[in-house]
Amino acid sequence: MLSQFLRNTLIAATFTLPFFPFPNQTALAGDRRDFIVYNNNELEITRLYVSSQLSEYWGRNILDSDIVSGTYESVTFNNNSNQCVYDIKAIYSDGSYDVGRTNLCDTYTVTFYGHGGDHK
């Protein structure tokens, strides 16, 4: 009797847990600024730069490998800054690029669309 109750409880928990909503992205990420870059562009993203809106410099490319169309890459922060607003620059395989400003404390996914970038 007890084993059947335990089994039914485990089955119910298994089916319920994936539908349990997390209150915010910090439940899923180590830093509230961590985010996912999704490439919905027809071209590969070959370089990605993330820089504070207060900085005049882009810094280094943060990708280890290209982000192929239809795939994503996780971006994690490892500093103690409380900065939330960042500029993000994606450079595509044809050399074109897109630039955007995002509040990463309020956003968990950044998606790039289209065919190539708006800038050359």
C-alpha positions in Angstrom: 0.0 0.0 0.0 2.7 2.4 1.0 4.8 1.5 -2.0 1.9 2.1 -4.4 1.3 5.6 -2.7 5.0 6.4 -3.1 5.0 5.3 -6.7 1.9 7.4 -7.6 3.4 10.4 -5.8 6.7 10.1 -7.8 4.8 9.7 -11.0 2.6 12.8 -10.3 5.7 14.8 -9.4 7.5 13.7 -12.6 4.6 14.9 -14.7 4.0 18.1 -12.7 7.6 19.5 -12.3 8.2 20.4 -16.0 5.1 22.6 -15.9 6.1 24.4 -12.7 6.8 28.0 -13.7 10.0 29.5 -12.4 9.4 33.0 -11.0 12.2 34.7 -12.9 15.4 33.9 -14.8 17.5 33.8 -11.6 16.0 30.5 -10.9 17.6 29.2 -14.1 20.8 31.2 -14.3 23.7 31.9 -12.0 23.7 35.6 -12.7 20.6 37.6 -13.5 22.4 38.9 -16.6 23.1 35.5 -18.1 21.2 35.0 -21.3 20.7 32.8 -24.4 21.6 34.1 -27.9 19.3 32.5 -30.5 20.3 32.8 -34.2 17.2 33.0 -36.3 19.2 34.6 -39.0 19.9 32.8 -42.3 23.7 33.3 -41.8 26.0 32.0 -39.1 27.0 34.4 -36.3 30.8 34.2 -36.3 31.5 36.8 -33.6 29.6 38.2 -30.7 30.5 41.1 -28.5 28.8 42.2 -25.3 29.8 45.5 -23.8 28.4 47.7 -21.1 26.5 50.7 -22.5 28.9 52.9 -20.6 32.0 51.5 -22.4 33.5 52.9 -25.7 35.1 49.5 -26.5 33.6 46.2 -27.5 36.3 44.0 -26.0 36.9 40.5 -27.3 34.7 38.1 -29.2 33.0 35.9 -26.6 32.1 33.0 -28.9 34.1 29.7 -28.8 32.5 28.6 -32.1 30.0 30.0 -34.7 26.3 30.0 -33.9 24.7 28.3 -36.8 21.2 29.3 -38.0 18.5 27.8 -35.9 20.7 27.2 -32.9 21.6 29.1 -29.7 24.5 29.7 -27.3 24.5 30.5 -23.6 26.3 33.7 -22.4 27.3 33.8 -18.8 28.8 36.6 -16.7 31.6 36.1 -14.2 32.0 39.5 -12.6 30.4 41.4 -9.7 29.0 44.3 -11.7 25.5 45.4 -11.1 25.3 46.9 -14.6 22.1 45.7 -16.5 22.1 47.5 -19.8 24.5 46.1 -22.4 25.2 46.6 -26.1 25.3 43.4 -28.1 26.9 43.1 -31.5 26.5 40.0 -33.7 28.8 39.7 -36.8 27.6 37.3 -39.5 29.6 35.1 -41.9 29.2 37.7 -44.7 30.8 40.5 -42.6 27.5 42.4 -42.0 26.4 42.9 -38.4 23.6 43.9 -36.1 23.9 46.0 -32.9 21.3 46.4 -30.2 21.0 47.6 -26.6 19.3 45.3 -24.1 18.5 45.3 -20.4 19.9 41.9 -19.5 18.4 42.0 -16.0 14.9 41.9 -17.7 15.7 39.7 -20.7 16.7 36.1 -20.8 16.8 35.6 -24.6 18.3 37.7 -27.4 17.3 36.7 -30.9 18.8 37.8 -34.2 16.5 37.6 -37.3 16.7 38.1 -41.0 19.4 37.6 -43.7 22.6 39.1 -42.6 22.9 42.4 -40.7 21.6 45.9 -41.1 25.1 47.3 -41.1 28.2 46.7 -43.3 
